[in-house]
Each structure stands twice: as structure tokens, then as C-alpha cells.
Amino acid sequence: MTLEQIVFLVLAVAAVGTAVGVVTNRNILYSAFLLIGCLFMIAGFYVLLEAPFLAAVQVLIYVGAIAVLIIFAVMLTENLMQRKRAWNEQWWVAILVAVALAAVLLYVVVTAQWQVSQLETPSDVITALGQALMSTYILPFEVASVLLLMALIGAIVVAREEKEEGK
Amino acid sequence: MIPLSWYLAVAAIIFCLGLYGALARRNAIGVLMGIELMLNAVNINLVAFWRYVTPELLTGQVFAIFVITVAAAEAAIGLALIISIFRNRQTVIVEEVDMMKW
């Protein structure tokens, strides 16, 4: 077993462990902190997969923005939620569905013959990625920027406190 | 070299955990965290297939970047909605937000 595989197994155990914690912890704030750990482990997977730009994006956007946003929302909405039940009445159906899907997916993943290419990754992936985003994928790139702008404005409009007229 | 199936297996497990979280949680923020886990699992798959099947093309990485963009927009809007609902109804339990249920 190579060093790479050992690193992968450590990352995999940590990622799955924190993901289990995210969905099973009763305290939603602890779930949010465990989610940060899980997102870091997934950034580690990107490093192993020779996608350093995506690893940086993962840490910046997921850990830096989305996780912090989730923690803010937890802090703003926390009101004795721990005392209530954390799971709905259909939790056992959810377990059945999730386990069945996991069984099917793992069966397919293990038994399928994957056509693996022997090519190496290009030496300067980040340069190529930037050029691709600015040439081949320019239209989705611009649409994504418009989407982000709409999400920004929409979030402000939805979350803003309604002021009464004349105040 | 790590086999491709290892990445796919981990991604499948994380996806199913996220699915369970999204289906079984009562707290709306917990549901959102489950969805984030599912999106991350999909991203692992995209990048793993890019690395192992078509490393000469960049489609996998570009798709992963767009998935992250959409996830960021979704999280911002979702949390804004949750905060707005909490302000009006004093709850983040999804079962108690049923005024549109006939």
C-alpha cells in the first residue's frame, strides 16, 4: 500500500465520520462545525486528485462562505431547538432509502469495469482552466455571474426586515 | 495509484448520508446541510472522473466549479428564506411551516 493510498484512507475515514456526525448530531451547531471538517477533507480529496484550484475554491467558498453563513443562520435562529425532536416521523423510511441507494451505488461502483485513461494531467491545469472559462465556457461563466448577482439581491430582499410605512 | 472506485465509493457513502440528513432532519438548516453534503459528493465524482477518464479535457473541473457556484447561490437564498421564516413564524422546523399545505 502506497503513501498516497494511506493518505486517501485517512481522509476517507475522516470525511465519512464527520458526515455521519453532521446528519446524526442532535445539536445543529455541532453539525455545522462537523460540516466544516467534512468540507476540509473533501478539499484534501481534490489535492489528491491533482486539482489544486478546486481545493482552494472548496476551502474559500465552502468553508469560508457557505459554512460561515450556515453558522450565522444557526446563531440567528437558535431558540431552544435542542429540546425538540431532531428527526421527523419518517426517519426510518429515510434510513431505508439511503441504505438501499448506498447498496445499489456501491454494488455498481465495485462491479463496473471503469475505462481508466493512462494520460497524465496537463502540467499547468490552472492556466488551461482559466483559458477554458474565458473561451469555451464563456456563456455558462457569464450566466453564473448573473445567477450570483440575482442570488445576492434576492437574499438581501428576502432576509431584510420589513419596515412599516412612514418610519 | 488510488483506484477510481475508491473515490466513487466514498462519494456514494457521503451522498447517501446527505440524503438521509435532507430527508430526516426537522430543522431546516439541517436539511440544507444535508443538501450541501450531497452536492459535495457529486463534486468528488466529477473531479474523480475528470482525473481518471479524461484528464486531457477540463470539462469535469469546469462542471465542479459551476456546481460550487450554484451551491453558493442556493445556500445564500435558502438561509435568507430560513431567517425570514424564523422572523415571521418563530420556527425553523420544516413541519411547522405548512401554511401553503392545503
HADDOCK unambig.tbl for C-alpha pairs under 7 A between the chains (distance, minus, plus):
assign (segid A and resid 5 and name CA) (segid B and resid 2 and name CA) 5.76 0.50 0.50
assign (segid A and resid 12 and name CA) (segid B and resid 10 and name CA) 6.50 0.50 0.50
assign (segid A and resid 16 and name CA) (segid B and resid 14 and name CA) 6.26 0.50 0.50
assign (segid A and resid 19 and name CA) (segid B and resid 14 and name CA) 6.56 0.50 0.50
assign (segid A and resid 19 and name CA) (segid B and resid 17 and name CA) 6.74 0.50 0.50
assign (segid A and resid 20 and name CA) (segid B and resid 17 and name CA) 6.57 0.50 0.50
assign (segid A and resid 23 and name CA) (segid B and resid 17 and name CA) 6.85 0.50 0.50
assign (segid A and resid 23 and name CA) (segid B and resid 21 and name CA) 4.81 0.50 0.50
assign (segid A and resid 23 and name CA) (segid B and resid 34 and name CA) 6.92 0.50 0.50
assign (segid A and resid 28 and name CA) (segid B and resid 30 and name CA) 6.61 0.50 0.50
assign (segid A and resid 49 and name CA) (segid B and resid 48 and name CA) 6.59 0.50 0.50
assign (segid A and resid 49 and name CA) (segid B and resid 51 and name CA) 6.31 0.50 0.50
assign (segid A and resid 66 and name CA) (segid B and resid 72 and name CA) 6.35 0.50 0.50
assign (segid A and resid 66 and name CA) (segid B and resid 75 and name CA) 6.51 0.50 0.50
assign (segid A and resid 73 and name CA) (segid B and resid 79 and name CA) 6.35 0.50 0.50
assign (segid A and resid 73 and name CA) (segid B and resid 83 and name CA) 6.76 0.50 0.50
assign (segid A and resid 77 and name CA) (segid B and resid 83 and name CA) 6.79 0.50 0.50
assign (segid A and resid 77 and name CA) (segid B and resid 86 and name CA) 6.45 0.50 0.50
assign (segid A and resid 86 and name CA) (segid B and resid 25 and name CA) 6.08 0.50 0.50
assign (segid A and resid 86 and name CA) (segid B and resid 26 and name CA) 5.65 0.50 0.50
assign (segid A and resid 86 and name CA) (segid B and resid 27 and name CA) 6.90 0.50 0.50
assign (segid A and resid 87 and name CA) (segid B and resid 24 and name CA) 5.34 0.50 0.50
assign (segid A and resid 87 and name CA) (segid B and resid 25 and name CA) 4.77 0.50 0.50
assign (segid A and resid 87 and name CA) (segid B and resid 26 and name CA) 5.24 0.50 0.50
assign (segid A and resid 88 and name CA) (segid B and resid 24 and name CA) 5.68 0.50 0.50
assign (segid A and resid 88 and name CA) (segid B and resid 25 and name CA) 6.34 0.50 0.50
assign (segid A and resid 88 and name CA) (segid B and resid 26 and name CA) 5.63 0.50 0.50
assign (segid A and resid 90 and name CA) (segid B and resid 24 and name CA) 6.52 0.50 0.50
assign (segid A and resid 91 and name CA) (segid B and resid 24 and name CA) 4.68 0.50 0.50
assign (segid A and resid 94 and name CA) (segid B and resid 20 and name CA) 5.42 0.50 0.50
assign (segid A and resid 94 and name CA) (segid B and resid 23 and name CA) 5.78 0.50 0.50
assign (segid A and resid 94 and name CA) (segid B and resid 24 and name CA) 5.96 0.50 0.50
assign (segid A and resid 95 and name CA) (segid B and resid 20 and name CA) 6.08 0.50 0.50
assign (segid A and resid 98 and name CA) (segid B and resid 16 and name CA) 5.01 0.50 0.50
assign (segid A and resid 98 and name CA) (segid B and resid 17 and name CA) 6.94 0.50 0.50
assign (segid A and resid 98 and name CA) (segid B and resid 19 and name CA) 6.31 0.50 0.50
assign (segid A and resid 98 and name CA) (segid B and resid 20 and name CA) 5.73 0.50 0.50
assign (segid A and resid 101 and name CA) (segid B and resid 16 and name CA) 6.84 0.50 0.50
assign (segid A and resid 102 and name CA) (segid B and resid 12 and name CA) 6.28 0.50 0.50
assign (segid A and resid 102 and name CA) (segid B and resid 13 and name CA) 6.16 0.50 0.50
assign (segid A and resid 102 and name CA) (segid B and resid 16 and name CA) 5.90 0.50 0.50
assign (segid A and resid 105 and name CA) (segid B and resid 12 and name CA) 6.29 0.50 0.50
assign (segid A and resid 106 and name CA) (segid B and resid 9 and name CA) 5.87 0.50 0.50
assign (segid A and resid 106 and name CA) (segid B and resid 12 and name CA) 6.87 0.50 0.50
assign (segid A and resid 109 and name CA) (segid B and resid 5 and name CA) 5.82 0.50 0.50
assign (segid A and resid 109 and name CA) (segid B and resid 8 and name CA) 6.49 0.50 0.50
assign (segid A and resid 109 and name CA) (segid B and resid 9 and name CA) 6.49 0.50 0.50
assign (segid A and resid 110 and name CA) (segid B and resid 5 and name CA) 6.36 0.50 0.50
assign (segid A and resid 115 and name CA) (segid B and resid 53 and name CA) 6.67 0.50 0.50
assign (segid A and resid 116 and name CA) (segid B and resid 52 and name CA) 5.41 0.50 0.50
assign (segid A and resid 116 and name CA) (segid B and resid 53 and name CA) 5.08 0.50 0.50
assign (segid A and resid 117 and name CA) (segid B and resid 52 and name CA) 5.78 0.50 0.50
assign (segid A and resid 117 and name CA) (segid B and resid 53 and name CA) 4.93 0.50 0.50
assign (segid A and resid 117 and name CA) (segid B and resid 54 and name CA) 6.63 0.50 0.50
assign (segid A and resid 119 and name CA) (segid B and resid 55 and name CA) 6.56 0.50 0.50
assign (segid A and resid 120 and name CA) (segid B and resid 55 and name CA) 6.63 0.50 0.50
assign (segid A and resid 121 and name CA) (segid B and resid 55 and name CA) 5.14 0.50 0.50
assign (segid A and resid 121 and name CA) (segid B and resid 56 and name CA) 6.35 0.50 0.50
assign (segid A and resid 122 and name CA) (segid B and resid 56 and name CA) 6.64 0.50 0.50
assign (segid A and resid 129 and name CA) (segid B and resid 58 and name CA) 6.63 0.50 0.50
assign (segid A and resid 144 and name CA) (segid B and resid 69 and name CA) 6.94 0.50 0.50
assign (segid A and resid 148 and name CA) (segid B and resid 73 and name CA) 5.85 0.50 0.50
assign (segid A and resid 151 and name CA) (segid B and resid 73 and name CA) 5.32 0.50 0.50
assign (segid A and resid 151 and name CA) (segid B and resid 76 and name CA) 6.84 0.50 0.50
assign (segid A and resid 151 and name CA) (segid B and resid 77 and name CA) 6.16 0.50 0.50
assign (segid A and resid 154 and name CA) (segid B and resid 77 and name CA) 6.76 0.50 0.50
assign (segid A and resid 155 and name CA) (segid B and resid 76 and name CA) 6.10 0.50 0.50
assign (segid A and resid 155 and name CA) (segid B and resid 77 and name CA) 4.97 0.50 0.50
assign (segid A and resid 155 and name CA) (segid B and resid 80 and name CA) 5.27 0.50 0.50
assign (segid A and resid 158 and name CA) (segid B and resid 80 and name CA) 5.97 0.50 0.50
assign (segid A and resid 158 and name CA) (segid B and resid 81 and name CA) 6.28 0.50 0.50
assign (segid A and resid 158 and name CA) (segid B and resid 84 and name CA) 6.51 0.50 0.50
assign (segid A and resid 159 and name CA) (segid B and resid 80 and name CA) 4.80 0.50 0.50
assign (segid A and resid 159 and name CA) (segid B and resid 81 and name CA) 6.56 0.50 0.50
assign (segid A and resid 159 and name CA) (segid B and resid 83 and name CA) 6.26 0.50 0.50
assign (segid A and resid 159 and name CA) (segid B and resid 84 and name CA) 5.20 0.50 0.50
